[in-house]
Amino acid sequence: MSMSNKKSQNFTCCPPRSLDLSPHTSTRTSRGEDSHPSDTLLTPATSHMSPTDALKDEEPKTPVPSWTLRWTEPPKVKYPYKPTEALEDLPGVCHALELFLSSHMLESEEYCHKSDEKKERLYFATGYGLIQCVKGLMSYEDVDLLAGIAHTKQGNLIASQHRKKQAFLGSRLAGYVVSSLHSGVGFIKGMTDVERHAELVFAESMFEKALLGIMYSGDWLAFIKEALNMRTTIGIYRQLATYLDALDAEATARGLGPIDTTVDRHFRSGVYLGQGVCNMILSLMPGKLITLVELFGYKGDRKVGLDNLMKAGGWSAEVGVDEPAISTSQEGVRRSIADMVLLIFHLVLSSFTFDGVDITIATKVLNWNLKRYPNGVFFLFGAGRLSLVRSQPEQAIAYYTQAMNSQTQYRNLHHISFWEIASARLALWDLSGSLDCWRDLEKEATWSKAIYSYGMAVCMLELGGNDEKQKEEVARLMDRVPGLRQKIAGKSIPLEKFVARKARKFQSQSQRLALPALEMAYLFLAITHAPRRVIVEKMLPEIDALQAELDKHRTNTSGYGGGVGYWDDFCLGMFLKGVCMRYVAYPDPDAVLDPEEVVAIPKEEAEKAAVDSFNKVLEAGHRIELDHHLVYHAHYELGRVMACQGDTDGAKAEFELVLSGKPLEVGASGRKGKYSMENALHMRTHAAIDALALGRRL
């Protein structure tokens, strides 16, 4: 990594003791249960021999671990290429994927390119396209996005040439209108193995191309066009899944089930991955959009999606079964990608939803893959994310630092670590450390210059001091933020819109904002994942200092801040105090708590303070001038506290108020348009209602 020793020390908190992500057996989660079974380490897979066979050998063979890498050297690629022999390239593609996930990205890319310089081979052309897709999404640079689009188009073309030829109405336009043609099980049975794989690869490359197209164009017309491509992709996956289910049912009827073992594992893993991802994406869509999608006959079932992803790797949700049923010697080529999607759902998307989230499953998948890819940057990201979810930000920083040290080939991957470390530093209330991350992102990354600049500004603002140069830099950054916003699919990014509003407020209030870094910590879930000692000793004193200043002007609010923003700042302070007190009283359910930790504020006191603080926001909400979102977030957080207290009806009533669409702040001027982060709050509120129904802690 091209960083100075000083910079490296800035990010390194402490080196991970080991790659085992299981907490010590003495630690417990805030659910009040052991976070994992006592035997948390994954053990090598046992031999496939029966006990009787094993006894026949004078010297028993050492069992081969289920996670052992399959390729020690590149498999031979057969020349010249014949489309009928396309599947003979699968060992080479498996090798390329292992290289990529082992943090040898350039070697993987070069191997794919040299194996198919003409980009005519089914799996190498599309595999190379996938690498370019990943590069484009990481950098968000136009040149990389365009390269990704070009290569995924080429892969899609090659896949189309390998597909079974349609007898009539074969055009894509006809497929949009009459999607049922040539979609039966009989039609797919009539394909050759290569044609079935081509069907699968065609859907995958179309999905990649659609994703890149949406990111590059940023307008609604492109979104609609690519949405139609997505519809084709979903349709193909549904057809292939129906075919696979039919074969498995026939095998079961013959007494040879539960699956048809004549179906090759690479095809099966691809169908599981496609069905899993499509069902998951559809299940995450907001209500209005899912209603539109259902008109086309598509509905996402999250359980089906997760089950398919689990089947790709042979994972079980059963407690104590930590080893997958499918080893590397038995897996399909897409198994590792399915594992990564599972980790993304359980560790990242869990910020917005609760239904189906299981941290124990994520831990199993992560532990096994870290043994397989000990220097794999993507799984080290997962280890860092799991540590954050467990409210262990120091350990998270160590893993993210290790992820940066694991590879220097794709600098853009370091930006993910910078982003996550910035959040983890906020959870530790280390504003200087967080500032360093935002500064590096603002200098190098392109995903969201608005957020990077705002992150820098608020950290410097909260750190304070009388440095005139620093004040000038803060003012310059805030001035730039509104003009740095971007659009995806013709829509503004909600968090960018929020920071732009805050930057304008900073300018209108004579370069003043109250608790901006702590407010950002709330939005980034840094308060959620902060250790309770940090909340009590570092965050709450910041709020108390603001409250003391506000109290000086309680009887004459015009004397505060030049007569502007008193009640906005009062409500923000009360809201953040309520959030902090909630996590003192009721830590996040997945937090790993130190049994020896002594919290200075008793649970009952913190619980009462949280409820009182949220109620004060609701009482003063009608006085808010700009930050109307605080009232809606206060109802949401009050509902979560009520859920923790066991008041399900009260919690549901608060959540329903948020979703009612009614203006909950009743000022004379009223609210115009949407409030900040409205869609994100609605998504979390829907998830909270689902969690209530499932009896899960919030």
Salt bridges, closest charged atoms under 4 A:
ASP34 OD1 - ARG28 NH1 3.08
ASP53 OD1 - LYS56 NZ 3.58
GLU85 OE2 - LYS78 NZ 3.36
ASP89 OD2 - ARG121 NE 2.83
GLU98 OE2 - ARG372 NH2 3.24
GLU109 OE2 - LYS135 NZ 3.10
GLU110 OE2 - LYS114 NZ 2.95
ASP193 OD1 - ARG196 NH2 2.69
GLU199 OE2 - ARG163 NH2 2.77
GLU204 OE2 - ARG334 NE 2.38
ASP248 OD1 - ARG268 NH2 2.93
GLU250 OE2 - LYS189 NZ 2.88
ASP264 OD2 - HIS197 NE2 3.09
ASP307 OD2 - LYS303 NZ 2.97
GLU331 OE1 - ARG335 NH1 3.00
GLU331 OE2 - ARG372 NH2 2.53
ASP339 OD2 - ARG335 NE 3.17
GLU394 OE2 - ARG533 NH2 3.78
GLU420 OE1 - ARG385 NH1 2.84
ASP430 OD2 - ARG425 NH1 3.23
ASP440 OD2 - LYS7 NZ 3.15
GLU442 OE2 - ARG480 NH1 3.19
GLU444 OE2 - ARG411 NH2 2.79
GLU444 OE1 - HIS415 NE2 2.96
GLU468 OE2 - LYS471 NZ 3.87
GLU473 OE2 - ARG439 NH1 3.06
GLU473 OE2 - ARG476 NH2 3.80
GLU519 OE1 - LYS502 NZ 3.15
GLU519 OE2 - HIS629 NE2 3.60
GLU549 OE1 - LYS552 NZ 3.40
GLU549 OE2 - HIS553 NE2 3.53
ASP568 OD2 - LYS505 NZ 3.50
ASP569 OD2 - ARG512 NH1 2.77
ASP590 OD1 - ARG31 NH2 2.94
GLU597 OE1 - ARG532 NH2 3.06
ASP612 OD2 - LYS608 NZ 2.79
ASP627 OD2 - LYS502 NZ 3.08
ASP627 OD2 - LYS505 NZ 2.57
GLU637 OE1 - ARG640 NH1 3.43
GLU654 OE1 - HIS635 ND1 2.61
GLU665 OE2 - HIS628 ND1 3.50
GLU665 OE2 - ARG671 NE 2.96
